[in-house]
Amino acid sequence: MSEPYDAFAAFFLQVPIDIYGVFQSTLPQGLHQGHKAKPTTKSGILIALGGEADFIYEGSSSYVLRPGMTVIGGYNRSMEIAVHSEEFEYFLVHFLPVAPESEQAHLSREVHMFHNDLDAALLQVMKELRRYSTGLGHLELLEKKTLFYQLVNKTLAYERYLQNSESHTIMEQTIAYIRQHYAEPITLESLAGQQGMKAKYFSHLFQKYTGLGPIHYLIQYRMKIAYELLMTTPFAVRDIARSVGYMDAYYFSRLFKKHYGMSPTALKESE
């Protein structure tokens, strides 16, 4: 099975697409449910520029985006966005295969996350895309599509670079461990010790790879699981808190409100 970056490279090489809107915008802190009842009508490539937000597709699949992180796809999906920071800034290009329902276009309906390097070259491509976004002439439309493919190529090439780096395997092992043992006591020192590293250096590598420190990543993952349990089970808040590693339900509720903008109790009552 090919890596997602290679699969998307083949997709964009083989599938004819049309480019639609180009946006750079911000969302305030809180839960945004504009596409919860009304599925998306376009695919997109969305690059996080500032802040932090959780993109929740189909009520379950969740992607935490921080600066540089990128999602591609998402056509005909329900979507909610939980902004954890004061605001979340992003760059977005809508696209759609000419035949979006065809088997060949299936990747446009899936959602995959990649990493991006917000360097000067990428930012310049984004700036040029915004400049050509309203052009109607044939040359302007061709330039917009050319810039879009440059954006895609830079994204996929950087993901390939990261996955071939030495730290990739170590970081993926740590992420897998956190996702399997999130309900257990986990410390920075214990995670670093598993890889035979000093805590400070390990934390630096992890943050470079994920955009988040190891313990912050653990907390985010616990909150994601808690959100899913609150939305899909009848369990009490205190029981859900224990199931994700918090014996103190009050402390858990404070953390949850910090991440989702509302308390666990308020979320349950909103359903």
C-alpha positions in Angstrom: 0.0 0.0 0.0 1.4 3.4 -1.0 1.9 6.2 1.5 -0.9 8.8 1.5 1.4 11.5 0.1 2.2 9.2 -2.9 -1.5 8.2 -3.3 -2.5 11.9 -3.4 0.3 12.7 -5.9 -1.1 10.0 -8.2 -4.6 11.4 -7.6 -3.7 15.0 -8.6 -1.7 13.7 -11.5 -4.5 11.6 -13.0 -7.8 13.1 -12.0 -9.0 16.3 -13.7 -10.1 18.9 -11.2 -11.6 22.4 -11.1 -10.3 25.1 -8.7 -12.9 27.2 -6.9 -12.6 29.7 -4.0 -9.3 30.7 -2.3 -9.7 32.0 1.3 -7.6 33.2 4.2 -9.7 33.7 7.3 -10.0 33.3 11.1 -12.5 31.6 13.4 -13.1 32.7 17.0 -12.8 30.3 19.9 -15.8 27.9 20.3 -17.6 25.2 18.5 -18.6 25.9 14.8 -21.2 23.6 13.4 -22.0 25.1 10.0 -21.5 21.8 8.2 -22.9 19.5 10.9 -26.3 19.2 9.2 -25.3 20.3 5.7 -22.4 18.3 4.2 -19.5 20.0 2.4 -20.0 20.6 -1.3 -16.3 20.9 -2.2 -13.1 19.2 -1.4 -10.3 21.4 0.0 -6.7 21.8 1.0 -6.7 23.6 4.3 -3.5 24.8 5.9 -3.4 26.0 9.5 -1.6 29.3 10.0 -2.2 30.2 13.6 -4.0 29.0 16.7 -5.4 25.5 17.3 -8.6 23.8 16.2 -10.1 20.3 16.1 -11.8 19.4 12.8 -14.4 16.7 13.4 -15.7 14.8 10.4 -18.9 12.7 10.5 -19.1 13.2 14.3 -16.1 10.9 15.0 -12.9 11.3 12.9 -11.0 14.1 14.5 -7.9 16.1 13.3 -6.2 18.6 15.6 -4.7 21.4 13.5 -1.9 23.7 14.5 0.3 25.9 12.4 1.6 24.0 9.4 -0.7 21.1 9.6 -2.8 20.5 6.5 -5.9 18.5 5.6 -6.8 17.5 2.1 -10.1 16.1 0.9 -13.4 16.2 2.7 -16.0 16.3 -0.1 -19.6 15.6 1.0 -18.7 15.2 4.7 -20.4 16.6 7.8 -18.0 18.7 9.7 -17.6 20.6 13.0 -14.7 22.8 14.1 -13.8 23.3 17.7 -11.4 26.2 18.1 -9.3 25.8 21.3 -7.3 29.0 21.0 -8.6 32.6 21.0 -8.8 32.3 17.3 -7.8 30.0 14.5 -6.3 31.3 11.2 -6.3 29.2 8.1 -5.7 29.2 4.3 -8.2 27.2 2.2 -8.5 26.3 -1.5 -11.7 24.6 -2.6 -11.4 22.1 -5.5 -13.5 19.4 -7.0 -12.9 16.6 -9.4 -14.7 17.0 -12.7 -16.5 13.7 -11.9 -16.6 13.8 -8.1 -18.7 10.7 -7.6 -16.5 8.5 -9.8 -14.4 5.7 -8.2 -11.2 7.5 -9.5 -12.1 10.5 -7.4 -12.5 8.6 -4.1 -9.6 10.4 -2.4 -11.4 13.7 -2.7 -14.1 12.2 -0.4 -11.6 11.0 2.2 -9.8 13.2 4.7 -6.0 13.0 5.2 -3.7 15.1 7.3 -0.2 16.2 6.3 2.5 18.5 7.7 3.6 21.6 5.9 6.6 23.9 6.3 5.4 27.5 6.5 8.5 28.8 4.8 8.8 31.9 2.6 8.3 29.9 -0.6 5.0 28.4 0.5 3.7 31.7 1.9 4.5 33.3 -1.5 2.5 30.7 -3.3 -0.4 31.3 -1.0 -0.1 35.0 -1.6 -0.1 34.6 -5.3 -3.1 32.2 -5.2 -5.1 34.9 -3.3 -4.1 37.4 -6.0 -5.3 35.3 -8.8 -8.4 34.0 -7.0 -10.8 36.4 -8.7 -9.3 36.4 -12.2 -11.7 35.3 -15.0 -9.5 35.3 -18.0 -8.0 32.1 -19.4 -4.4 33.1 -18.4 -5.5 34.0 -14.9 -7.4 30.8 -14.4 -4.4 28.8 -15.8 -2.1 30.7 -13.3 -4.5 29.9 -10.4 -4.4 26.2 -11.3 -0.6 26.2 -11.7 -0.2 27.8 -8.3 -2.6 25.3 -6.8 -0.5 22.4 -8.0 2.6 24.1 -6.6 0.8 24.2 -3.3 -0.1 20.6 -3.4 3.4 19.6 -4.5 5.1 21.4 -1.7 2.7 19.9 0.8 3.2 16.3 -0.4 7.0 16.7 -0.9 7.4 18.0 2.7 5.4 15.1 4.1 7.6 12.7 2.2 10.7 14.4 3.6 9.3 14.1 7.2 8.4 10.5 6.8 11.9 9.6 5.6 13.6 11.4 8.4 15.2 9.5 11.3 12.8 10.7 14.0 9.6 9.6 12.1 9.6 6.0 13.4 10.3 7.1 17.0 7.5 9.7 16.9 5.0 7.4 15.4 5.8 4.7 18.0 5.2 7.3 20.7 1.9 8.5 19.2 0.7 4.9 19.0 1.7 4.3 22.6 -0.2 7.4 23.8 -3.3 6.3 21.8 -3.2 2.9 23.3 -2.4 3.9 26.9 -4.0 7.3 27.3 -6.1 6.3 30.3 -2.9 5.3 32.3 -0.5 7.7 34.1 1.9 9.0 31.5 4.8 11.4 32.1 7.2 13.2 29.7 10.1 11.3 31.4 8.4 7.9 30.9 7.8 8.6 27.2 11.4 9.8 26.6 12.7 6.8 28.6 11.0 4.4 26.2 13.0 5.8 23.4 16.3 6.1 25.4 16.3 9.9 25.2 16.6 12.8 27.5 13.3 14.4 28.2 14.2 17.8 26.8 15.5 16.5 23.5 12.6 14.1 23.1 10.1 16.9 23.7 11.8 19.0 21.1 11.6 16.3 18.5 8.0 15.5 19.3 7.0 19.1 19.1 8.8 19.6 15.8 7.0 16.5 14.4 3.5 17.1 15.7 3.4 20.8 16.5 2.6 20.0 20.1 4.5 18.9 23.3 4.1 15.2 24.3 1.9 16.0 27.4 -0.2 18.5 25.5 -0.7 15.9 22.8 -1.8 13.4 25.4 -4.3 15.9 26.9 -5.6 16.7 23.4 -6.1 13.0 22.7 -7.9 12.4 26.0 -10.2 15.4 25.3 -11.0 13.9 21.9 -11.9 10.6 23.3 -14.0 12.3 26.1 -15.8 14.3 23.4 -16.8 11.2 21.5 -17.9 9.5 24.7 -20.0 12.5 25.8 -21.7 12.6 22.4 -22.3 8.8 22.0 -22.8 7.3 25.4 -25.1 7.8 28.5 -22.1 7.7 30.9 -21.8 10.3 33.7 -19.1 13.0 33.4 -17.2 11.6 36.3 -17.1 8.2 34.7 -15.9 9.5 31.4 -13.3 11.5 33.3 -11.9 8.4 34.9 -12.0 6.5 31.6 -9.6 9.0 30.0 -7.2 9.2 32.9 -8.6 11.8 35.3 -9.7 10.9 38.8 -10.7 14.5 39.5 -13.9 15.2 37.5 -13.7 18.9 38.3 -10.1 19.2 36.9 -11.3 17.2 33.9 -14.2 19.6 33.3 -11.9 22.6 33.4 -9.6 21.1 30.9 -12.5 20.1 28.6 -14.0 23.6 28.7 -10.6 25.1 27.9 -10.4 22.9 24.8 -14.0 23.0 23.5 -15.3 26.2 24.9 -18.1 24.6 26.9 -18.2 22.2 29.9 -18.8 18.5 29.5 -22.2 18.9 31.1 -23.2 21.6 28.7 -22.2 19.5 25.7 -24.3 16.6 26.9 -27.3 18.8 27.5 -27.0 20.3 24.0 -27.7 17.0 22.3 
